[in-house]
Amino acid sequence: MKFSNKIICLSVSAALASWSAASLAGGFAIGTQSGSGTGNAFAGGAAAADDASVAWYNPAAMTALPAGKHLTGALHVIRTSFKFSNTGSTGLLASPTLGNGGDGGGWAYVPNGFFVMDLNPSLRLGVALNAPFGLKTHYDDFWRGQLTALKSDIKTVNINPSIAFKVNNQFSIGAGVSVQRIDAELTSGANAAGTNIFKLKADDVGYGFNVGATFQPAASTRIGLHYRSQINYKLDGDATFSLAPQLNGPVTADLKTPASASLSLFQQVGSNVEFMADVTWTKWSNLQRLVVVRGTPLPAIPTLEFQWDDTWRFGVGANYKLNSQTKLRFGLALDQTPTNDTHRTARLPDQDRTWVAFGVQYKPSKQGTLEIGYAHEFVKNASVNNTTPAGSLVGTFKNKADILSLQYSHSF
């Protein structure tokens, strides 16, 4: 009984650790928030003002949009791949009868929408409706890592109204508030045979804010600075066991998401070329450990250690106007992971990533703009070494991601 409880305890711990990590990791946070941004690998987001999606990236830059109302809708099709190779698992996890989980990735469809309108020449209102975080992974049943991960399905929905004020022809400021909901369903094996399945379902609503500013020293140059606050969650849900219902019960945990800050540049070069660049800092060091509280006495869950680091993201992009209707986009970005070899899990086999992106903008009418963007993420191999009572999961994940974005904007 003690051995069984220990397995269950570590299974719950691993699942909860992966929940927060998978929801919040730089690699699996949903950085894809606009179709126009995808083609530039999201370089210059806090300074570029192509459409209403700027309401998310920097509300101050809403003042750079033409007068009137602007509506933008986008759909992002994301294909992820997480393939495990066993390099030295031990104990029961080394059994040749267990597989390597297949491809834990799959397809995801992420919509978002934005609206901006002017109240007068100096004042703009905007709203963003989007999904800042999310993950969907599913490994094969009875794989050697089933004690750490089987299925993860995490969704967020965020609404972010904002306001911007044009101080003068050079300076603008903006601010907004966010109301964000998170829902998660996670499963993993609660015994070595994989017959007792642990499931966690939990949710909460959190609140945050964002502020921004733009400086335009010349008509062809715009600099943007944007800050987004952390969000504090108190997650409430239930833990269930398919073969041990007596262990079912409520679970709570306090979770703090990271704050972030971006500095961006938009530069017009001649009549046909645009250049963008940005650097983004994210305070992932907020997530050092997670204390999980069970509403029932067994199994007890220890404090979960992450020891994550702050990260930096660097991006550059360029646009070339073929004619009055068509613009070509290009982008490159380097994106650090907050994870490390000691605490990385199968639910979050993240590593540093390189983005390569391109896209095209086409204006079918004076009011309408169509965007198509594509990005590929080259991800470094990610090693894991997770200890369970049945043995250690030791191996390497080979990961990649592809993003296709479709967007339509209309001004009126």
LINUR-V428583 format. One record per residue. N is the residue number from 1. RES is the residue in one small letter. SS is DSSP state (H for helix, E for strand, L for the rest). PHI is phi in whole degrees, -180 to 180 (none if undefined). NEAR is the number of other ideal C-beta (glycine too) atoms within 10 Angstrom. Layout:
# LINUR-V428583
n={N N}
res={RES RES}
ss={SS SS}
phi={PHI PHI}
near={NEAR NEAR}
This chain:
# LINUR-V428583
n={1 2 3 4 5 6 7 8 9 10 11 12 13 14 15 16 17 18 19 20 21 22 23 24 25 26 27 28 29 30 31 32 33 34 35 36 37 38 39 40 41 42 43 44 45 46 47 48 49 50 51 52 53 54 55 56 57 58 59 60 61 62 63 64 65 66 67 68 69 70 71 72 73 74 75 76 77 78 79 80 81 82 83 84 85 86 87 88 89 90 91 92 93 94 95 96 97 98 99 100 101 102 103 104 105 106 107 108 109 110 111 112 113 114 115 116 117 118 119 120 121 122 123 124 125 126 127 128 129 130 131 132 133 134 135 136 137 138 139 140 141 142 143 144 145 146 147 148 149 150 151 152 153 154 155 156 157 158 159 160 161 162 163 164 165 166 167 168 169 170 171 172 173 174 175 176 177 178 179 180 181 182 183 184 185 186 187 188 189 190 191 192 193 194 195 196 197 198 199 200 201 202 203 204 205 206 207 208 209 210 211 212 213 214 215 216 217 218 219 220 221 222 223 224 225 226 227 228 229 230 231 232 233 234 235 236 237 238 239 240 241 242 243 244 245 246 247 248 249 250 251 252 253 254 255 256 257 258 259 260 261 262 263 264 265 266 267 268 269 270 271 272 273 274 275 276 277 278 279 280 281 282 283 284 285 286 287 288 289 290 291 292 293 294 295 296 297 298 299 300 301 302 303 304 305 306 307 308 309 310 311 312 313 314 315 316 317 318 319 320 321 322 323 324 325 326 327 328 329 330 331 332 333 334 335 336 337 338 339 340 341 342 343 344 345 346 347 348 349 350 351 352 353 354 355 356 357 358 359 360 361 362 363 364 365 366 367 368 369 370 371 372 373 374 375 376 377 378 379 380 381 382 383 384 385 386 387 388 389 390 391 392 393 394 395 396 397 398 399 400 401 402 403 404 405 406 407 408 409 410 411 412}
res={m k f s n k i i c l s v s a a l a s w s a a s l a g g f a i g t q s g s g t g n a f a g g a a a a d d a s v a w y n p a a m t a l p a g k h l t g a l h v i r t s f k f s n t g s t g l l a s p t l g n g g d g g g w a y v p n g f f v m d l n p s l r l g v a l n a p f g l k t h y d d f w r g q l t a l k s d i k t v n i n p s i a f k v n n q f s i g a g v s v q r i d a e l t s g a n a a g t n i f k l k a d d v g y g f n v g a t f q p a a s t r i g l h y r s q i n y k l d g d a t f s l a p q l n g p v t a d l k t p a s a s l s l f q q v g s n v e f m a d v t w t k w s n l q r l v v v r g t p l p a i p t l e f q w d d t w r f g v g a n y k l n s q t k l r f g l a l d q t p t n d t h r t a r l p d q d r t w v a f g v q y k p s k q g t l e i g y a h e f v k n a s v n n t t p a g s l v g t f k n k a d i l s l q y s h s f}
ss={L H H H H H H H H H H H H H H H H H H H H H H H L L L L E L L L L L H H H H L L L L L L L L L L L L L L L H H H H L H H H H H H L L L L E E E E E E E E E E E E E E E E E E L L L L H H H H L L L L E L L L E L L L E E E E E E E E E E E E E E L L E E E E E E E E L L E E E E E E L L L L E L L L L L L L E E E E E E E E E E E E E E E E L L L L E E E E E E E E E E E E E E E E E E E L L L L L L L E E E E E E E E E E E E E E E E E E E E E E L L E E E E E E E E L L L E E E E E E E E E E L L L H H H L E E E E E E E E L L L E E E E E E E E E E L L L E E E E E E E E E E L H H H L L E E L E E E L L L L L L L L L E E L L L L L E E E E E E E E E E E L L L L E E E E E E E E E E L L L L L L L L L E L L E L L L L E E E E E E E E E E L L L L L E E E E E E E E E E E E L L E E E E E E E L L E E E E E E E E E E E E E E E E E E E E E L}
phi={none -63 -65 -63 -64 -66 -61 -61 -57 -70 -65 -62 -60 -63 -64 -67 -61 -69 -57 -64 -65 -65 -67 -117 -62 -56 -68 -122 -68 -89 -76 -82 -123 -159 -70 -67 -71 -57 -64 -108 54 62 -72 72 -58 -82 -121 -69 -140 -78 -162 -69 -64 -63 -60 -88 -77 -172 -61 -61 -75 -62 -70 -83 -75 -61 -62 121 -112 -134 -125 -133 -131 -141 -131 -113 -102 -117 -118 -108 -141 -132 -115 -94 -121 -78 -123 160 -61 -123 63 -65 -73 -92 -57 -68 -81 -93 -87 -102 94 67 -97 -76 -87 169 -95 -138 -126 -120 -95 -155 -146 -145 -144 -136 -144 -100 -92 -159 -58 -111 -129 -127 -116 -148 -150 -119 -123 -155 -127 -70 -132 175 -158 -140 -131 -155 -91 -63 -63 61 -92 -68 -103 -66 -72 -108 -167 -123 -128 -133 -137 -125 -132 -131 -131 -130 -120 -135 -74 -152 -139 -134 -130 -89 -67 -158 -69 -105 -118 -139 -130 -156 -157 -155 -125 -121 -118 -131 -110 -122 -129 -140 -134 -130 -132 -160 -73 -105 -146 -63 -76 78 -90 -98 -103 -91 -131 -123 -128 -155 -159 -170 -121 -125 -134 -151 -146 -144 -136 -154 -150 -129 -130 -121 -70 -147 -61 -96 -130 -139 -116 -124 -129 -140 -128 -122 -79 -69 -126 -97 -113 -119 -76 -127 -171 -134 -107 -131 -128 -64 -111 -140 -61 -66 -94 -64 174 -75 -135 -133 -160 -89 -136 -120 -81 -81 -81 -146 -142 -129 -121 -130 -130 -123 -133 -85 -120 70 -94 -119 -119 -126 -124 -130 -153 -160 -135 -127 -108 -127 -87 -69 -66 -56 -100 -97 -158 -133 -98 -106 -115 -96 -82 -119 -69 -128 -82 -68 -119 -74 -62 -98 -98 -115 57 -77 -112 -64 -128 -126 -127 -121 -138 -134 -153 -149 -123 -130 -85 -71 -161 -68 -107 -126 -132 -99 -121 -143 -160 -145 -145 -115 -129 -78 -97 -84 -79 -146 -64 -77 -112 -65 -122 -66 -73 -136 -83 -89 -150 -59 -128 -119 -96 -126 -141 -153 -165 -141 -112 -135 -105 -73 -150 -66 -95 -105 -139 -108 -124 -128 -132 -135 -139 -119 -105 -88 -113 -63 -60 -116 -90 -131 -150 -109 -97 -130 -62 -92 136 -112 -92 -127 178 -134 -101 -105 -123 -163 -149 -126 -130 -120 -119 -122 -144 -131 -122 -137 -114 -156}
near={6 6 11 16 15 13 21 24 18 22 28 25 19 25 28 24 23 26 28 26 27 27 25 28 24 23 26 26 21 18 24 23 23 31 30 27 34 29 29 31 33 30 30 31 30 29 31 29 24 28 26 26 29 37 32 28 27 31 33 30 31 29 24 21 22 8 11 11 14 27 16 27 18 26 15 23 15 21 14 22 15 27 16 27 10 19 11 10 22 14 15 16 24 16 13 7 7 19 16 18 25 14 16 27 20 13 9 19 9 18 11 25 17 27 17 28 18 19 9 8 9 13 14 28 18 25 18 28 17 24 19 24 20 21 27 19 25 18 27 15 14 16 24 28 30 29 30 26 31 27 17 27 17 22 18 22 16 21 14 23 16 26 18 29 16 21 13 8 8 12 14 26 16 26 16 24 14 21 14 21 14 26 16 25 16 27 22 26 25 30 21 21 12 17 11 18 19 24 19 22 15 22 14 20 12 20 12 19 15 22 17 28 21 30 14 20 9 9 8 12 14 25 17 29 17 27 17 25 16 15 25 14 22 11 22 13 21 13 27 17 20 13 11 17 8 8 21 14 14 13 21 15 21 13 21 17 27 22 18 21 15 24 15 27 19 28 17 15 11 8 6 12 12 21 16 27 17 27 14 23 16 24 18 24 14 18 21 12 12 21 11 22 11 18 12 13 8 13 22 13 21 13 9 21 12 23 13 24 15 15 22 12 22 14 26 18 27 19 25 12 15 12 8 7 12 12 22 14 28 18 25 17 23 14 24 19 23 25 26 11 10 9 17 22 22 29 32 29 30 25 20 16 22 14 23 14 25 18 26 15 24 13 15 10 10 7 12 13 23 15 26 18 28 17 27 16 21 12 22 14 11 23 14 24 17 23 16 22 18 22 18 16 28 18 23 16 24 16 24 15 21 13 23 17 26 15 28 16 24 15 19 9}
